[in-house]
Amino acid sequence: MSNSAVNTTTVSILDKDYRVSCGDGEKAALVEAANYLDSKMRDIRGTGKVIGLERIAVMAALNIAHELLQLAKSISKDQEETKRQVEQIVEKVDKVLQDVNSDPGY
């Protein structure tokens, strides 16, 4: 059993209340996530194309999963580009150091 206390908080999604357990210090993140989900579900319901709470929830989950995967791909690309740039800088520094070390005037 972990040392952190488990609390229960109530979040509202599409005007329904849900009691959810969360650890100490996690309530704000839980409420933020619930508000985000509520917003996504309201947007989907507002289109009038999807009817039924379960279908709205599944569509919201799919949209959020897609956002998450796109973000992960973007972060991965950014990390690769940063790594490439760092490698170029290291190569330049190495070349300068070699030039300095091979110059008898130093």
N, C-alpha and C positions, 0 to 999 in steps of 0.2 A: 504494500500500500504506500502511496506517495505521501510526502509530508505536507503538500498543499491541500488546503481545505476545499471541499466541493460545495458550491452554492447553487441555488436554483434561481433563475430569473425568468421573467415572462416577456416574450416578444410577441408582437402582433404582425401577422402576415395575411394580407387580404381580409382584414377585419376579423380574423380568428386569432385567439390567444393560444400560445404554446408555451408550456413550462419546459425549460431546458436547463440541464446541469452544466455548470462551467466552473473552472478552477479560479482561485484567487487571481485577481488582476486580468482576467479574460472577459469580464462582463462588457466592457466598452467595445472590444473587438466583436463579440457575439452580437451585440445590438447593432453595430455597424453592418455586419454581414446580413442580419435579418432585414434591416432597412433596405439594403441593396437588393436582396431577393424580392422583397415586397415591391420595390420600384419596378424591377424587371417583370414581375408577374402582372402588375397593374398595366404596364405598357402592352404586354401581350393581350391581356383581357380587353384593353381599350381598342385594339384593332378590330375586334368582333369576329376575327377569323378562327379563333380557338375557343371552344366552349367546354366547360367542365374544369373543376379545380385540379384534378389529376393531370389532365392534358396540359393545362397552363403551367403546372409545376414542372412537368417533363420538358416542355419547350423552354422554360426559363433555365432549367438545369443544362439543357443542350447549349443554349446561348452562352451561359456562363462558362461551361467547359470549353467552348470554342474560344472565348475571350482569353481564358487561361492558357490554352495551348498556343494561341497567337502571341501572347505576351512572352511565354517561355521561349518560343522560336526567336523572337526579336531580341531577347536578352542574350541568347546563345550567339546570335550573329554579332551583337555588340561586343561580347566577350572575345569572339574570334578576331574581330577587327582590332580591338585593344591589344590583344596578344601580338598580332602582326605588327602593330605600330611600335610596341615595346621592343620586339625583336629587331626592328630596323634601327631604333635608337641605340640598342646595345651594340649592334654591328658598327654603327658610326663611332660610338665611344671607343670600342675596341680598336678601330682603325686609327683614331686620333692618338690613343695610347701607344700603339705600335710605332706611329710616326715620331712621337715624342721620344720614345725609348731608343729608336734607331738614329736619332739626330745627335751627333756628338757635341753639339753646342749647348746641350742642357746639362 
